[in-house]
Amino acid sequence: MEYFNERLSTTRLEKQIIAKYVVSKLLQGSDEVVLGGGTTVWYIGKAITSAKHIKNMRIFTCNLALICDWLKSSPQVFEENTVAVLGGLVVGNRKSIASKTFRNLNKIERGIIGCSAINSKKGPTVIETDSSVQSLGIIEACKEVIIAADHTKLQGAQMPVTIRQGKTIQADIDKGKKYILVTTKPKTGKKEFESRVEEFKSLGIEVKVLNR
């Protein structure tokens, strides 16, 4: 539990900027969307509660922390939208569910995942296998995948568990799946960051770089 709370305060501003952009620019009121685990996606869920255009949305999620927050602070989300919590193994320190149920869903319009780190070779990576299970399920179930990752995830070391390798993402795009990486502009290391952004673009990933 402490791990999740610590992550909520890490790069909080960047996560809030990403959340505001995703909800205002990439989501429509009548969408179907799958919300993955993690703190960046938690902020996206929080932003949904204050978005006036989000109504009649079908929301699937494994993010227990988000569901608990909605129940406590924003119960109108359940009245204005259809919300489904997908079952599976509870990952306590991440306040989420490692669910394979996503793979039973078919052709959901879009899914949103976070990650611990990302580069063009290994793709998005995480610390634990349980987290990769839920994110991979979302990728396989959705026609459009939004990867929400602030600049530190592009600049830091890769984590041990790969969700989807870069070459597999490229193959997905060739088959018609859409990937959007939403990130933030760093204050330092800009040349290296810009180089990595170009690498993602070369795979066919659409990259949105937001000012801090």
C-alpha positions in Angstrom: 0.0 0.0 0.0 2.8 2.4 0.9 4.4 1.7 -2.5 1.3 2.9 -4.3 1.0 6.0 -2.2 4.6 6.9 -2.7 4.2 6.5 -6.5 1.2 8.8 -6.4 3.4 11.7 -5.2 6.2 10.9 -7.6 6.1 13.2 -10.7 2.6 14.2 -9.7 2.5 17.3 -11.9 3.5 15.3 -15.0 0.9 12.6 -14.3 -1.8 15.3 -13.8 -0.8 17.0 -17.1 -1.0 13.6 -18.9 -4.3 12.8 -17.3 -5.9 16.1 -18.3 -4.7 15.7 -22.0 -5.9 12.1 -22.3 -9.3 12.8 -20.9 -9.9 16.1 -22.8 -8.3 15.1 -26.2 -8.4 11.3 -26.5 -11.6 10.2 -24.8 -15.2 10.8 -26.0 -18.3 10.6 -23.9 -19.7 7.5 -25.4 -16.4 5.6 -25.6 -15.6 2.1 -24.4 -12.3 2.2 -22.5 -10.2 -0.1 -20.4 -8.3 1.5 -17.5 -5.2 -0.4 -16.4 -3.5 -0.3 -13.0 -0.9 2.2 -11.8 -0.8 5.7 -10.6 -0.7 7.5 -13.9 -3.9 5.7 -14.9 -5.3 6.6 -11.4 -4.9 10.3 -12.2 -6.6 9.7 -15.6 -9.5 8.2 -13.7 -9.6 11.2 -11.4 -9.7 13.5 -14.4 -12.7 11.6 -15.8 -14.7 12.6 -12.7 -14.4 16.3 -13.5 -14.9 16.0 -17.3 -18.3 17.3 -18.3 -18.2 15.5 -21.7 -17.7 12.1 -20.1 -21.2 10.5 -20.0 -22.6 7.1 -20.9 -19.1 5.6 -21.1 -18.4 1.9 -20.7 -15.5 1.6 -18.4 -13.6 -1.6 -17.7 -10.9 -1.5 -15.0 -8.6 -3.5 -12.7 -7.5 -0.4 -10.8 -8.8 -1.0 -7.3 -7.4 2.2 -5.9 -9.4 4.1 -8.6 -12.6 2.2 -7.8 -12.2 2.9 -4.1 -11.6 6.6 -4.8 -14.7 6.9 -7.0 -16.8 5.2 -4.4 -15.6 7.6 -1.7 -15.3 10.9 -3.6 -17.1 10.6 -7.0 -20.0 8.1 -6.8 -21.7 10.0 -9.7 -19.2 8.1 -12.0 -21.3 5.0 -11.5 -24.5 6.8 -12.2 -23.4 8.5 -15.4 -21.4 5.6 -16.8 -21.3 1.8 -16.9 -18.4 0.6 -14.8 -17.2 -3.0 -14.7 -14.4 -4.3 -12.4 -12.6 -7.3 -13.9 -11.6 -10.1 -11.6 -8.3 -11.8 -10.9 -5.4 -11.9 -8.5 -5.2 -8.9 -6.2 -1.8 -7.2 -6.2 -1.9 -5.4 -2.8 1.1 -3.1 -3.1 -0.2 -1.8 -6.4 -3.9 -1.7 -5.5 -4.9 -3.4 -8.7 -6.0 -6.8 -10.1 -3.7 -8.9 -12.3 -6.6 -10.0 -14.6 -6.5 -12.3 -17.6 -10.2 -11.5 -18.1 -9.2 -8.7 -20.5 -8.3 -11.4 -23.0 -12.0 -12.4 -23.1 -13.0 -8.9 -24.2 -13.0 -8.3 -27.9 -12.4 -5.2 -29.9 -12.8 -2.7 -27.1 -12.3 0.8 -28.6 -9.3 1.8 -26.5 -7.3 0.9 -23.5 -5.0 3.0 -21.3 -1.9 1.5 -19.6 1.0 2.8 -17.6 4.5 1.4 -17.2 7.6 1.6 -15.1 9.8 2.4 -18.1 9.7 2.3 -21.9 12.1 2.2 -24.8 11.7 1.3 -28.5 13.4 -2.1 -28.2 11.9 -3.6 -25.1 8.7 -1.6 -25.3 6.9 -0.8 -22.0 8.4 -2.7 -19.0 7.3 -3.2 -15.4 8.8 -4.6 -12.2 6.4 -7.5 -11.7 4.9 -10.2 -13.9 1.5 -9.6 -12.4 1.5 -6.0 -13.7 2.5 -7.2 -17.2 -0.4 -9.7 -17.3 -3.0 -7.0 -16.9 -1.4 -4.6 -19.4 -0.8 -7.3 -22.0 -4.5 -8.3 -21.7 -5.5 -4.7 -22.3 -3.3 -4.4 -25.4 -4.7 -7.6 -26.9 -8.3 -6.6 -26.2 -8.2 -3.0 -27.6 -8.1 -1.5 -31.0 -6.2 1.6 -29.7 -3.7 1.5 -26.9 -2.7 4.7 -25.0 0.5 4.4 -23.1 0.7 7.1 -20.4 4.3 7.5 -19.3 6.0 10.8 -18.1 9.5 11.6 -19.3 11.2 9.9 -16.5 9.9 6.6 -17.8 11.7 7.3 -21.1 14.9 8.4 -19.5 15.3 5.8 -16.8 16.6 2.2 -16.7 14.3 -0.5 -18.1 12.5 -2.8 -15.7 12.9 -6.7 -15.8 9.5 -7.6 -17.2 8.5 -6.7 -20.8 4.9 -6.1 -21.6 5.2 -5.9 -25.4 8.4 -5.6 -27.3 9.0 -2.8 -29.8 9.1 -5.1 -32.8 5.8 -6.7 -31.7 4.2 -3.3 -31.3 5.4 -2.4 -34.8 3.8 -5.6 -36.1 0.5 -4.7 -34.3 0.5 -1.3 -36.0 1.1 -2.9 -39.4 -2.1 -5.0 -38.7 -4.1 -1.9 -37.9 -3.8 -1.5 -34.1 -3.1 2.1 -33.0 -0.6 3.0 -30.3 -0.4 6.5 -28.7 2.4 7.4 -26.3 1.5 10.4 -24.1 4.5 11.8 -22.3 6.0 15.1 -20.9 8.9 17.2 -22.0 11.9 17.0 -19.6 13.9 19.9 -18.3 17.2 18.1 -18.8 18.5 15.4 -21.2 16.4 16.9 -24.0 18.6 15.6 -26.9 18.5 12.0 -25.6 14.8 12.3 -25.0 14.1 13.6 -28.5 16.1 10.8 -29.9 14.0 8.2 -28.1 10.8 9.9 -29.2 12.0 9.6 -32.8 12.7 5.9 -32.2 9.1 5.4 -31.1 7.8 7.3 -34.1 9.9 5.0 -36.4 7.9 2.0 -35.0 4.6 3.8 -36.0 3.7 4.9 -32.5 2.0 8.3 -32.4 3.8 10.4 -29.7 2.3 13.3 -27.8 4.9 15.4 -25.9 3.3 17.7 -23.4 4.8 20.8 -21.8 5.2 20.7 -18.1 
